[in-house]
Amino acid sequence: MVRKFALLCLALVLVCAVAAPVFAQSGDSLYKRLGGYDAIAAVTDDFIGRLIADPQTSKFFLGFSHDSKKRIRQHVVDFLCQATGGPCVYTGRDMKTAHAGSKISEADWDASIKDLTATLDKFKVPAKEKGEVLNALGPLKNDIVTVH
Ligand code: HEM
């Protein structure tokens, strides 16, 4: 009887040891699955670098001082951190206000999504997480694109 009970306990411990990490992983925020703050900051830097180098989108970033670019970059990091369930608090302007008057077109939007996809591929973000990032940002198009 004691032996049976001991075996049962052992089996329970083994099942829990195998299942716990699986459950923990599936419940993790997108923020955590992307690799946390440093990964999101690196993704942001690469993405903004591409937008600035892309002939389709570079014009939007002309004329900003280094300091202004740093502020925008930090706001994008905070925005993505918050949007993916991280611990950051985004204190910048809402997307409509921040982009209003910039005359961002559908073609500019498409180019920026291509650039973001290239960044996510460069960092080998898995297909599931890549889809979640793109799905989270997709609805922002309505607030950002003003030229149709
Ligand atoms: C992928 C979706 C996008 C997200 C999540 C995003 C996010 C942001 C954030 C958080 C800011 C900072 C706002 C602030 O400082 O208050 C910002 C500013 C800016 N974004 Fe975007 N953006 C997106 C798409 C675009 C696109 C497609 C363009 C142009 C091609 C663009 C151009 C700019 C520019 C020029 C600024 C600086 C505005 C200013 O300070 O006057 N963004 N964006």
Boltz pocket constraint, residues with backbone or C-beta under 6 A from the ligand:
constraints:
  - pocket:
      binder: B
      contacts: [[A, 56], [A, 57], [A, 60], [A, 61], [A, 71], [A, 72], [A, 75], [A, 76], [A, 79], [A, 91], [A, 92], [A, 93], [A, 94], [A, 98], [A, 99], [A, 102], [A, 104], [A, 108], [A, 109], [A, 112], [A, 137], [A, 140], [A, 144]]
      max_distance: 6.0
